[in-house]
Amino acid sequence: MKLPLEITFRNVARTDDIEERIRSKAAKLDRFYDRITGCRVVVEAPHNHHNKGNQYQVHIELSVPGADLVVNLDKGKPEHADLGVALRDAFNAAQRQLQAFAERSNPGRSGANMRITDVVS
């Protein structure tokens, strides 16, 4: 990544394992689309909740030339009581947004937009 990765934890204990998992997933995004200029990840667990277990929220903001892509994976899904699942889902959503952005910004390279033209001799 061109700029350092910024990771913020709110109401979640910071551990080396979680931080390394986030760094690894961010590096995969950078390999997927090498024009990312910045990445901010916020991992949050609401302190007032009525559900059993924490429902983690993961927010990812990716800076790319000409746009900021934002993923807000909010609480509500029971499987997001597992931080690993919440991170996986958020980074998968970020990859989908990056792919859509790349296709919009360079439609000629997208397989769906390629045209085969007849060669006239």
KESE-125474 format. One record per atom (N, C-alpha, C): residue number from 1; atom name; x, y, z. Coordinates in nm, 2 decimals. Each point is the difference from the previous one (the first is absolute). Layout:
// KESE-125474
(node NUM, 'CA', (X, Y, Z)),
...
END
This chain:
// KESE-125474
(node 1, 'N', (0.08, -0.12, 0.00)),
(node 1, 'CA', (-0.08, 0.12, 0.00)),
(node 1, 'C', (0.09, 0.12, 0.00)),
(node 2, 'N', (-0.05, 0.11, -0.07)),
(node 2, 'CA', (0.08, 0.12, -0.01)),
(node 2, 'C', (0.00, 0.07, 0.14)),
(node 3, 'N', (-0.10, 0.01, 0.07)),
(node 3, 'CA', (-0.01, 0.06, 0.13)),
(node 3, 'C', (-0.02, -0.10, 0.11)),
(node 4, 'N', (0.04, 0.03, 0.12)),
(node 4, 'CA', (-0.01, -0.11, 0.11)),
(node 4, 'C', (-0.15, -0.03, 0.03)),
(node 5, 'N', (-0.01, -0.12, 0.04)),
(node 5, 'CA', (-0.14, -0.05, 0.04)),
(node 5, 'C', (-0.03, 0.06, 0.14)),
(node 6, 'N', (-0.12, 0.05, 0.02)),
(node 6, 'CA', (-0.04, 0.05, 0.13)),
(node 6, 'C', (-0.10, -0.09, 0.06)),
(node 7, 'N', (0.02, -0.05, 0.11)),
(node 7, 'CA', (-0.09, -0.09, 0.07)),
(node 7, 'C', (-0.05, 0.06, 0.13)),
(node 8, 'N', (-0.13, 0.01, 0.02)),
(node 8, 'CA', (-0.05, 0.05, 0.13)),
(node 8, 'C', (-0.10, -0.10, 0.06)),
(node 9, 'N', (0.02, -0.02, 0.13)),
(node 9, 'CA', (-0.09, -0.09, 0.08)),
(node 9, 'C', (-0.08, 0.09, 0.09)),
(node 10, 'N', (-0.13, -0.03, 0.00)),
(node 10, 'CA', (-0.09, 0.07, 0.10)),
(node 10, 'C', (-0.08, -0.10, 0.07)),
(node 11, 'N', (0.02, -0.01, 0.13)),
(node 11, 'CA', (-0.07, -0.09, 0.09)),
(node 11, 'C', (0.04, -0.15, -0.03)),
(node 12, 'N', (0.11, -0.01, -0.06)),
(node 12, 'CA', (0.05, -0.14, -0.04)),
(node 12, 'C', (0.15, 0.00, 0.05)),
(node 13, 'N', (0.04, -0.11, 0.06)),
(node 13, 'CA', (0.14, -0.01, 0.04)),
(node 13, 'C', (0.09, -0.02, -0.12)),
(node 14, 'N', (0.10, 0.08, 0.00)),
(node 14, 'CA', (0.10, -0.01, -0.11)),
(node 14, 'C', (0.09, -0.12, 0.02)),
(node 15, 'N', (0.00, -0.09, -0.09)),
(node 15, 'CA', (0.10, -0.11, 0.01)),
(node 15, 'C', (0.08, -0.01, -0.12)),
(node 16, 'N', (0.12, -0.06, 0.01)),
(node 16, 'CA', (0.09, -0.02, -0.11)),
(node 16, 'C', (-0.06, -0.08, -0.11)),
(node 17, 'N', (-0.08, -0.10, 0.04)),
(node 17, 'CA', (-0.06, -0.10, -0.09)),
(node 17, 'C', (-0.10, 0.08, -0.09)),
(node 18, 'N', (-0.09, 0.08, 0.06)),
(node 18, 'CA', (-0.10, 0.07, -0.08)),
(node 18, 'C', (0.07, 0.10, -0.09)),
(node 19, 'N', (0.10, 0.07, 0.05)),
(node 19, 'CA', (0.07, 0.10, -0.08)),
(node 19, 'C', (0.07, -0.06, -0.12)),
(node 20, 'N', (0.06, -0.12, 0.03)),
(node 20, 'CA', (0.07, -0.07, -0.11)),
(node 20, 'C', (-0.10, -0.05, -0.11)),
(node 21, 'N', (-0.12, -0.04, 0.05)),
(node 21, 'CA', (-0.10, -0.05, -0.10)),
(node 21, 'C', (-0.05, 0.12, -0.08)),
(node 22, 'N', (-0.02, 0.12, 0.06)),
(node 22, 'CA', (-0.04, 0.12, -0.08)),
(node 22, 'C', (0.11, 0.03, -0.10)),
(node 23, 'N', (0.13, 0.00, 0.05)),
(node 23, 'CA', (0.11, 0.04, -0.09)),
(node 23, 'C', (0.01, -0.10, -0.12)),
(node 24, 'N', (-0.02, -0.12, 0.03)),
(node 24, 'CA', (0.00, -0.11, -0.11)),
(node 24, 'C', (-0.11, 0.03, -0.10)),
(node 25, 'N', (-0.12, 0.02, 0.05)),
(node 25, 'CA', (-0.11, 0.02, -0.09)),
(node 25, 'C', (0.01, 0.13, -0.08)),
(node 26, 'N', (0.06, 0.11, 0.06)),
(node 26, 'CA', (0.02, 0.12, -0.07)),
(node 26, 'C', (0.11, -0.02, -0.11)),
(node 27, 'N', (0.10, -0.08, 0.03)),
(node 27, 'CA', (0.11, -0.02, -0.10)),
(node 27, 'C', (-0.06, -0.08, -0.12)),
(node 28, 'N', (-0.10, -0.09, 0.02)),
(node 28, 'CA', (-0.06, -0.07, -0.11)),
(node 28, 'C', (-0.08, 0.10, -0.08)),
(node 29, 'N', (-0.07, 0.10, 0.06)),
(node 29, 'CA', (-0.07, 0.10, -0.08)),
(node 29, 'C', (0.10, 0.08, -0.08)),
(node 30, 'N', (0.12, 0.03, 0.05)),
(node 30, 'CA', (0.10, 0.08, -0.07)),
(node 30, 'C', (0.05, -0.08, -0.12)),
(node 31, 'N', (0.01, -0.14, 0.02)),
(node 31, 'CA', (0.05, -0.08, -0.12)),
(node 31, 'C', (-0.11, -0.01, -0.10)),
(node 32, 'N', (-0.13, 0.00, 0.04)),
(node 32, 'CA', (-0.11, 0.00, -0.09)),
(node 32, 'C', (-0.01, 0.12, -0.08)),
(node 33, 'N', (0.02, 0.12, 0.06)),
(node 33, 'CA', (-0.01, 0.13, -0.07)),
(node 33, 'C', (0.11, 0.09, 0.06)),
(node 34, 'N', (0.11, 0.01, -0.08)),
(node 34, 'CA', (0.12, 0.06, 0.04)),
(node 34, 'C', (0.00, 0.16, 0.01)),
(node 35, 'N', (-0.11, 0.06, -0.03)),
(node 35, 'CA', (-0.01, 0.15, 0.00)),
(node 35, 'C', (-0.06, 0.05, 0.13)),
(node 36, 'N', (-0.01, -0.08, 0.10)),
(node 36, 'CA', (-0.05, 0.04, 0.13)),
(node 36, 'C', (0.10, 0.09, 0.07)),
(node 37, 'N', (-0.04, 0.12, 0.04)),
(node 37, 'CA', (0.09, 0.10, 0.06)),
(node 37, 'C', (-0.01, 0.01, 0.15)),
(node 38, 'N', (-0.11, -0.06, 0.06)),
(node 38, 'CA', (-0.01, 0.00, 0.14)),
(node 38, 'C', (-0.11, -0.09, 0.04)),
(node 39, 'N', (0.01, -0.05, 0.13)),
(node 39, 'CA', (-0.10, -0.10, 0.05)),
(node 39, 'C', (-0.02, 0.03, 0.15)),
(node 40, 'N', (-0.13, 0.03, 0.04)),
(node 40, 'CA', (-0.03, 0.01, 0.14)),
(node 40, 'C', (-0.10, -0.11, 0.03)),
(node 41, 'N', (0.03, -0.07, 0.11)),
(node 41, 'CA', (-0.09, -0.10, 0.05)),
(node 41, 'C', (-0.04, 0.03, 0.15)),
(node 42, 'N', (-0.13, 0.00, 0.02)),
(node 42, 'CA', (-0.05, 0.02, 0.14)),
(node 42, 'C', (-0.07, -0.12, 0.04)),
(node 43, 'N', (0.04, -0.06, 0.11)),
(node 43, 'CA', (-0.07, -0.12, 0.06)),
(node 43, 'C', (-0.07, 0.05, 0.12)),
(node 44, 'N', (-0.13, -0.03, 0.01)),
(node 44, 'CA', (-0.07, 0.06, 0.11)),
(node 44, 'C', (-0.10, -0.10, 0.06)),
(node 45, 'N', (-0.02, 0.00, 0.13)),
(node 45, 'CA', (-0.10, -0.08, 0.06)),
(node 45, 'C', (-0.08, 0.10, 0.09)),
(node 46, 'N', (-0.13, 0.01, -0.03)),
(node 46, 'CA', (-0.08, 0.09, 0.08)),
(node 46, 'C', (0.00, -0.04, 0.15)),
(node 47, 'N', (0.01, 0.10, 0.09)),
(node 47, 'CA', (0.01, -0.04, 0.14)),
(node 47, 'C', (-0.14, -0.02, 0.06)),
(node 48, 'N', (-0.10, 0.05, -0.06)),
(node 48, 'CA', (-0.14, -0.02, 0.05)),
(node 48, 'C', (-0.07, -0.09, -0.10)),
(node 49, 'N', (-0.01, -0.13, 0.02)),
(node 49, 'CA', (-0.07, -0.09, -0.09)),
(node 49, 'C', (-0.09, -0.09, 0.08)),
(node 50, 'N', (-0.11, -0.05, -0.07)),
(node 50, 'CA', (-0.09, -0.08, 0.07)),
(node 50, 'C', (0.01, -0.15, -0.05)),
(node 51, 'N', (0.08, -0.02, -0.11)),
(node 51, 'CA', (0.02, -0.13, -0.05)),
(node 51, 'C', (0.11, -0.07, 0.09)),
(node 52, 'N', (-0.01, -0.13, 0.00)),
(node 52, 'CA', (0.10, -0.08, 0.07)),
(node 52, 'C', (0.13, 0.00, -0.09)),
(node 53, 'N', (0.11, 0.04, 0.06)),
(node 53, 'CA', (0.12, 0.01, -0.07)),
(node 53, 'C', (0.01, 0.13, -0.08)),
(node 54, 'N', (0.12, 0.04, -0.03)),
(node 54, 'CA', (0.02, 0.12, -0.08)),
(node 54, 'C', (-0.03, -0.01, -0.14)),
(node 55, 'N', (-0.06, 0.10, -0.06)),
(node 55, 'CA', (-0.03, 0.00, -0.14)),
(node 55, 'C', (0.10, 0.10, -0.06)),
(node 56, 'N', (0.11, -0.04, -0.06)),
(node 56, 'CA', (0.10, 0.09, -0.04)),
(node 56, 'C', (-0.04, 0.08, -0.12)),
(node 57, 'N', (0.06, 0.12, -0.01)),
(node 57, 'CA', (-0.02, 0.09, -0.11)),
(node 57, 'C', (0.14, 0.02, -0.06)),
(node 58, 'N', (0.01, -0.01, -0.13)),
(node 58, 'CA', (0.13, 0.02, -0.07)),
(node 58, 'C', (-0.03, 0.11, -0.10)),
(node 59, 'N', (0.08, 0.10, 0.00)),
(node 59, 'CA', (-0.01, 0.11, -0.10)),
(node 59, 'C', (0.14, 0.01, -0.07)),
(node 60, 'N', (0.00, -0.01, -0.13)),
(node 60, 'CA', (0.12, 0.01, -0.08)),
(node 60, 'C', (-0.02, 0.12, -0.10)),
(node 61, 'N', (0.10, 0.09, 0.00)),
(node 61, 'CA', (0.00, 0.11, -0.10)),
(node 61, 'C', (0.13, -0.02, -0.08)),
(node 62, 'N', (-0.02, -0.01, -0.13)),
(node 62, 'CA', (0.11, -0.02, -0.09)),
(node 62, 'C', (0.01, 0.13, -0.09)),
(node 63, 'N', (0.12, 0.06, 0.00)),
(node 63, 'CA', (0.03, 0.11, -0.09)),
(node 63, 'C', (0.06, -0.05, -0.13)),
(node 64, 'N', (-0.06, 0.04, -0.11)),
(node 64, 'CA', (0.05, -0.03, -0.13)),
(node 64, 'C', (0.00, 0.12, -0.08)),
(node 65, 'N', (0.08, 0.02, -0.10)),
(node 65, 'CA', (0.00, 0.12, -0.08)),
(node 65, 'C', (-0.14, 0.03, -0.06)),
(node 66, 'N', (-0.06, 0.11, 0.04)),
(node 66, 'CA', (-0.13, 0.05, -0.04)),
(node 66, 'C', (-0.11, -0.04, 0.08)),
(node 67, 'N', (0.02, -0.08, 0.11)),
(node 67, 'CA', (-0.12, -0.04, 0.08)),
(node 67, 'C', (0.05, -0.06, 0.13)),
(node 68, 'N', (-0.10, 0.00, 0.09)),
(node 68, 'CA', (0.02, -0.07, 0.13)),
(node 68, 'C', (-0.11, -0.10, 0.01)),
(node 69, 'N', (0.04, -0.13, 0.02)),
(node 69, 'CA', (-0.10, -0.11, 0.01)),
(node 69, 'C', (-0.02, -0.03, 0.14)),
(node 70, 'N', (-0.12, -0.01, 0.04)),
(node 70, 'CA', (-0.03, -0.03, 0.14)),
(node 70, 'C', (-0.09, -0.12, 0.02)),
(node 71, 'N', (0.04, -0.09, 0.09)),
(node 71, 'CA', (-0.07, -0.12, 0.04)),
(node 71, 'C', (-0.04, 0.02, 0.14)),
(node 72, 'N', (-0.13, -0.01, 0.03)),
(node 72, 'CA', (-0.05, 0.00, 0.14)),
(node 72, 'C', (-0.07, -0.13, 0.03)),
(node 73, 'N', (0.07, -0.08, 0.07)),
(node 73, 'CA', (-0.06, -0.13, 0.03)),
(node 73, 'C', (-0.06, 0.01, 0.14)),
(node 74, 'N', (-0.12, 0.03, 0.01)),
(node 74, 'CA', (-0.06, 0.03, 0.13)),
(node 74, 'C', (-0.05, -0.13, 0.07)),
(node 75, 'N', (-0.03, 0.02, 0.13)),
(node 75, 'CA', (-0.06, -0.11, 0.07)),
(node 75, 'C', (-0.13, -0.04, -0.05)),
(node 76, 'N', (-0.05, -0.11, 0.04)),
(node 76, 'CA', (-0.13, -0.05, -0.04)),
(node 76, 'C', (0.00, -0.14, -0.04)),
(node 77, 'N', (0.11, -0.05, -0.06)),
(node 77, 'CA', (0.01, -0.14, -0.04)),
(node 77, 'C', (0.05, -0.08, 0.12)),
(node 78, 'N', (-0.07, -0.11, 0.03)),
(node 78, 'CA', (0.05, -0.08, 0.12)),
(node 78, 'C', (0.14, -0.05, -0.02)),
(node 79, 'N', (0.04, -0.03, -0.12)),
(node 79, 'CA', (0.13, -0.05, -0.02)),
(node 79, 'C', (0.11, 0.10, 0.02)),
(node 80, 'N', (-0.03, 0.13, 0.01)),
(node 80, 'CA', (0.10, 0.10, 0.03)),
(node 80, 'C', (0.03, 0.01, 0.15)),
(node 81, 'N', (-0.05, -0.09, 0.08)),
(node 81, 'CA', (0.04, -0.01, 0.14)),
(node 81, 'C', (0.15, -0.06, 0.00)),
(node 82, 'N', (0.04, -0.05, -0.11)),
(node 82, 'CA', (0.14, -0.05, -0.02)),
(node 82, 'C', (0.07, 0.10, -0.08)),
(node 83, 'N', (0.11, 0.06, 0.06)),
(node 83, 'CA', (0.07, 0.11, -0.06)),
(node 83, 'C', (0.07, -0.05, -0.13)),
(node 84, 'N', (0.04, -0.12, -0.01)),
(node 84, 'CA', (0.06, -0.05, -0.12)),
(node 84, 'C', (-0.09, 0.00, -0.12)),
(node 85, 'N', (-0.13, -0.04, 0.03)),
(node 85, 'CA', (-0.10, 0.00, -0.10)),
(node 85, 'C', (-0.03, 0.14, -0.05)),
(node 86, 'N', (-0.01, 0.09, 0.10)),
(node 86, 'CA', (-0.03, 0.14, -0.03)),
(node 86, 'C', (0.11, 0.06, -0.09)),
(node 87, 'N', (0.12, -0.03, 0.03)),
(node 87, 'CA', (0.12, 0.05, -0.08)),
(node 87, 'C', (-0.01, -0.05, -0.14)),
(node 88, 'N', (-0.02, -0.13, 0.00)),
(node 88, 'CA', (-0.01, -0.07, -0.14)),
(node 88, 'C', (-0.10, 0.06, -0.08)),
(node 89, 'N', (-0.12, 0.02, 0.05)),
(node 89, 'CA', (-0.11, 0.06, -0.08)),
(node 89, 'C', (0.03, 0.14, -0.04)),
(node 90, 'N', (0.06, 0.08, 0.09)),
(node 90, 'CA', (0.03, 0.14, -0.03)),
(node 90, 'C', (0.10, 0.01, -0.11)),
(node 91, 'N', (0.11, -0.08, 0.00)),
(node 91, 'CA', (0.10, 0.00, -0.10)),
(node 91, 'C', (-0.05, -0.06, -0.13)),
(node 92, 'N', (-0.09, -0.10, 0.00)),
(node 92, 'CA', (-0.06, -0.05, -0.12)),
(node 92, 'C', (-0.08, 0.11, -0.07)),
(node 93, 'N', (-0.07, 0.08, 0.08)),
(node 93, 'CA', (-0.08, 0.11, -0.05)),
(node 93, 'C', (0.09, 0.11, -0.06)),
(node 94, 'N', (0.11, 0.02, 0.07)),
(node 94, 'CA', (0.10, 0.10, -0.05)),
(node 94, 'C', (0.05, -0.04, -0.14)),
(node 95, 'N', (0.03, -0.13, -0.01)),
(node 95, 'CA', (0.06, -0.05, -0.13)),
(node 95, 'C', (-0.11, 0.01, -0.11)),
(node 96, 'N', (-0.12, -0.03, 0.03)),
(node 96, 'CA', (-0.11, 0.02, -0.10)),
(node 96, 'C', (-0.01, 0.15, -0.04)),
(node 97, 'N', (0.01, 0.09, 0.10)),
(node 97, 'CA', (-0.01, 0.14, -0.04)),
(node 97, 'C', (0.12, 0.04, -0.08)),
(node 98, 'N', (0.12, -0.05, 0.03)),
(node 98, 'CA', (0.12, 0.03, -0.08)),
(node 98, 'C', (-0.01, -0.05, -0.14)),
(node 99, 'N', (-0.06, -0.12, -0.01)),
(node 99, 'CA', (-0.02, -0.06, -0.14)),
(node 99, 'C', (-0.09, 0.08, -0.08)),
(node 100, 'N', (-0.11, 0.04, 0.06)),
(node 100, 'CA', (-0.10, 0.09, -0.07)),
(node 100, 'C', (0.06, 0.13, -0.04)),
(node 101, 'N', (0.08, 0.06, 0.09)),
(node 101, 'CA', (0.06, 0.13, -0.03)),
(node 101, 'C', (0.10, -0.02, -0.11)),
(node 102, 'N', (0.08, -0.10, 0.00)),
(node 102, 'CA', (0.10, -0.03, -0.11)),
(node 102, 'C', (-0.07, -0.01, -0.13)),
(node 103, 'N', (-0.11, -0.08, 0.00)),
(node 103, 'CA', (-0.08, -0.02, -0.13)),
(node 103, 'C', (-0.06, 0.13, -0.05)),
(node 104, 'N', (-0.05, 0.09, 0.09)),
(node 104, 'CA', (-0.05, 0.13, -0.04)),
(node 104, 'C', (0.10, 0.09, -0.05)),
(node 105, 'N', (0.12, 0.00, 0.07)),
(node 105, 'CA', (0.10, 0.10, -0.03)),
(node 105, 'C', (0.08, -0.04, -0.13)),
(node 106, 'N', (0.00, -0.13, -0.03)),
(node 106, 'CA', (0.07, -0.04, -0.12)),
(node 106, 'C', (-0.08, -0.11, -0.08)),
(node 107, 'N', (-0.12, 0.04, -0.06)),
(node 107, 'CA', (-0.09, -0.09, -0.05)),
(node 107, 'C', (0.06, -0.08, -0.12)),
(node 108, 'N', (0.10, 0.05, -0.07)),
(node 108, 'CA', (0.06, -0.08, -0.11)),
(node 108, 'C', (0.07, -0.13, 0.04)),
(node 109, 'N', (0.04, -0.01, 0.13)),
(node 109, 'CA', (0.07, -0.12, 0.05)),
(node 109, 'C', (-0.10, -0.10, 0.06)),
(node 110, 'N', (-0.12, 0.04, 0.01)),
(node 110, 'CA', (-0.10, -0.10, 0.06)),
(node 110, 'C', (-0.04, -0.10, -0.11)),
(node 111, 'N', (-0.01, -0.12, 0.04)),
(node 111, 'CA', (-0.04, -0.10, -0.10)),
(node 111, 'C', (-0.14, 0.02, -0.05)),
(node 112, 'N', (-0.09, 0.05, 0.08)),
(node 112, 'CA', (-0.14, 0.02, -0.05)),
(node 112, 'C', (-0.01, 0.11, -0.10)),
(node 113, 'N', (0.09, 0.10, 0.01)),
(node 113, 'CA', (0.00, 0.11, -0.09)),
(node 113, 'C', (0.09, -0.01, -0.13)),
(node 114, 'N', (0.07, -0.12, -0.01)),
(node 114, 'CA', (0.08, -0.02, -0.12)),
(node 114, 'C', (-0.08, -0.03, -0.12)),
(node 115, 'N', (0.04, 0.06, -0.11)),
(node 115, 'CA', (-0.08, -0.03, -0.13)),
(node 115, 'C', (0.10, -0.06, -0.10)),
(node 116, 'N', (-0.05, -0.09, -0.07)),
(node 116, 'CA', (0.07, -0.06, -0.11)),
(node 116, 'C', (-0.04, 0.06, -0.13)),
(node 117, 'N', (0.09, 0.06, -0.07)),
(node 117, 'CA', (-0.04, 0.07, -0.12)),
(node 117, 'C', (0.05, -0.08, -0.12)),
(node 118, 'N', (-0.07, 0.01, -0.11)),
(node 118, 'CA', (0.05, -0.07, -0.12)),
(node 118, 'C', (0.11, 0.07, -0.06)),
(node 119, 'N', (0.10, -0.07, -0.05)),
(node 119, 'CA', (0.11, 0.06, -0.07)),
(node 119, 'C', (-0.03, 0.00, -0.15)),
(node 120, 'N', (0.00, 0.11, -0.06)),
(node 120, 'CA', (-0.03, 0.02, -0.14)),
(node 120, 'C', (0.13, 0.01, -0.08)),
(node 121, 'N', (0.02, -0.09, -0.10)),
(node 121, 'CA', (0.13, 0.01, -0.07)),
(node 121, 'C', (-0.01, 0.08, -0.12)),
END
